[in-house]
Amino acid sequence: MTVRSISPLNGTLIEELKEASPAEIREALERARRAQREWYGRTTRQDRIAMVRELGSVSRRAQDEIVDLIHRECGFPKAAIAASYGSAVNGIEHYVREYEGWSEAFPLDATWADCEARIEMVPHGVIGHIGVWNFPFWQTMISAIPGLLAGNGFVYKPSELSTLSGLRIARLVREAGYPDDLYPPAVGGAAVGREMVTAGFDALVFTGSMETGRDIAGRAGIMPLILELSGNDAAIVRADADVEMAARGIAAGTFLRAGQVCIRIKRVFAHRDVADELVERIADIASRLRREDIGPMIRDEARHRVDAVVKDAVAGGAALLHGGRDWEGPGFFYEPTVLAVPHQNFEVVRRETFGPVCPIQAVRGDEEALSLANDTPYGLGATIWTSDIEEGERLASRVEAGNVWINDCVRTLPCGELFQGWKRSGIPSSQRRLEMFVKKRTVITRRSCQPRPSWFA
């Protein structure tokens, strides 16, 4: 079996690569396990900090090369790729500060007078990382940076849709001075990913659809899982919102990267007092966007899926204000599409639509908007647009999502810190990212050798 690297910019084949066999995956795991034990055993915390900083330096030197490769293989605008690239690398010092601040000591009160306690942070071992294509550098590094810092090894399977980018990113780890076998890549598609789930890794990282995440959780059994899954993020536009700001922000948060972003805005609930003006302005923005502003869909099949849900909505009564068709020219481009929807019974709003589509529904007020926004199994993100920040904050506290922006969108904390979803949009949903890559050992030491009076005699 092979995987084919195809440029969505023009549909041409870049390269065809052989998939890893089940035996090769297990061999990579065993090599990584030996390398991780030897490397972790001989390195100190300061050694690992120095190495991850060198990974940052190597990544910065290779940025132009990798941005060009991701653009060719995935089609995203270079400026968007460079922005996410910088966000990942610039977050290294955030994790270094957190790692330096880890203290094993655990304070005990007077009832523990003869005891002391410590919490040891122990790396999982070797982590199987099943990668993603829409942010091949950022999503890889927000696991590699904290994971390597904590002392783990990885076997990394790039997405079959961005294999060449993933292989080049994996080389950065070796160029930074890590052992060759500590971070081996495994080429392949869904079959290789399924093999990794049951291959015996100490933990698994996956970013992708809710359906695949559910399958991984069912097949992996009881083990550490770091799953970032689908989103169907709502935008709530209050009656007092600055419509120009909201329209521009929602257009950017919807059409960015041709809408192929887990935390993009996928549903809009606008107060009826501003809905018509908002729809008109977003449609105007969409009409002036160029192909190179948003990029292509990753594959023609993806474009067909988006077109099908748009046509279904229009057939069911949604008004098409702009787009709704393939963009003329080479590649897998789809026009930015604006829909006015009368209800939420269309697939385009009930399920995650991974494409440049903006469905807008007029609502009577905040309560209706909030109810519709929360009426979903997804819980990744949401945005609120308002000129009353205090009211926006109160509304944000009632949104059932792990990431909420007020008068902004899509911008995450450094290097993916606390980028987690609620409901079925991911696990875990309450840890700092560095802590996801360790297991904790509590050690309680009693200094006395005398039996306690309460013990059985």
Secondary structure, DSSP 8 states (H G I E B T S, - for coil): -EEEEE-TTT--EEEEEE---HHHHHHHHHHHHHHHHHHHHH--HHHHHHHHHHHHHHHHHTHHHHHHHHHHHH---HHHHHHHHHHHHHTHHHHHHHHHT---EE---GGGTTEEEEEEEEE-SEEEEE--SSSTTHHHHHHHHHHHHTT-EEEEE--TTSHHHHHHHHHHHHHTT--GGGS-B---SHHHHHHHHTTT-SEEEEES-HHHHHHHHHHH-SS-EEEE----EEEEE-TTS-HHHHHHHHHHHHHGGGG--TTSEEEEEEEHHHHHHHHHHHHHHHHH--HHHH---SSHHHHHHHHHHHHHHHHTT-EEEE--SB-SSSSS-B--EEEE-SSS-SHHHHS---SSEEEEEEESSHHHHHHHHHSSS--SEEEEE-S-HHHHHHHHTT--SSEEEES--S--SGGGTT---STTSEE--SS-HHHHTEEEEEEEEE---S--TTS--
